[in-house]
Amino acid sequence: GKGRVLRCVRIERPPGRQAMMAAMWAALWLCAGAGAEDARPPVYTVRGEGYYDVGRQVGELARERIVGWLQTDEMAGLAAWCASAAGRGVFRALKEANAAAFPEYV
């Protein structure tokens, strides 16, 4: 089958815990959707006042890719599972664990 292609994001900030988390989430959101594996990966260079500003800029630049990825069968299935009786508790626990580990992002 087709593999996933990790998209690149260059953030011009010194590396640190927040920078690493921001890059990880940006890479996650920029994963290829259906058919995008054949496209040349984008590289976004942004400068911002803080991580929120950087994330907002990356989101604006990658909007079409993000929307396309969210509309894939895989993501639609995941959203349906998270809304199901089985998925709600697991998703709630995941959100609680992330909030405890990274309160600055909640």
Stockholm file with secondary structure:
# STOCKHOLM 1.0

chainA/1-106         GKGRVLRCVRIERPPGRQAMMAAMWAALWLCAGAGAEDARPPVYTVRGEGYYDVGRQVGELARERIVGWLQTDEMAGLAAWCASAAGRGVFRALKEANAAAFPEYV
#=GR chainA/1-106 SS CCCCCCCEEEECSCCSHHHHHHHHHHHHHTSCCTTGGGSCCCEEEECCSSHHHHHHHHHHHTHHHHHHHHTSHHHHHHHHHHHSHHHHHHHHHHHHHHHHHCGGGC
#=GC SS_cons         CCCCCCCEEEECSCCSHHHHHHHHHHHHHTSCCTTGGGSCCCEEEECCSSHHHHHHHHHHHTHHHHHHHHTSHHHHHHHHHHHSHHHHHHHHHHHHHHHHHCGGGC
//
